[in-house]
Amino acid sequence: MDVEERLAVLERRLQVAEDQLDIIRLINTYGPAVDSGSSREASELWLEDGVYNVGGVRPFNGRADIGSIFTGEPHMALVRQGVSHMMATPRITMHGDRADAIAYSFVIVRRKEDWHVLRASINHWALERSTEGWKVRERYNRVLDGSAESHETMRRAFV
């Protein structure tokens, strides 16, 4: 392998590493955005026509619909109470300008002076590179309740 070929290989590897770091940053922006009541910033993590499939309710379609989750009273009550949407480090699989990330998430709420796990979930983030950088095409979230659906979501990490 000559120097030009080696540089090309290194350049591709560096691009993949930078993409993965950008995706981790994107996913880790979600918690501070929603916990601070920054609904616009939170919804802008998605593509304009992105989807948030929470499970148990209809999927939320598009930035405006997704943003409505974060401005609604149930969510804002959590923000006033004290809440932490914690994202675990994702397992990322790159596909050029698309990527899949599988990660756990935890919603932790303050009750008086203590903190309690309100929800533990598994997430499949389908991401795309856009003119605005990496964005969420779909976040598929399922509660860790022992269901086949939650186990199937976890198994997406092996694909």
Helices and strands as residue ranges (DSSP letters): H 3-35, H 39-43, E 46-53, E 60-61, H 62-71, H 73-81, E 83-87, E 91-95, E 98-111, E 114-130, E 133-143, H 148-155, G 156-158
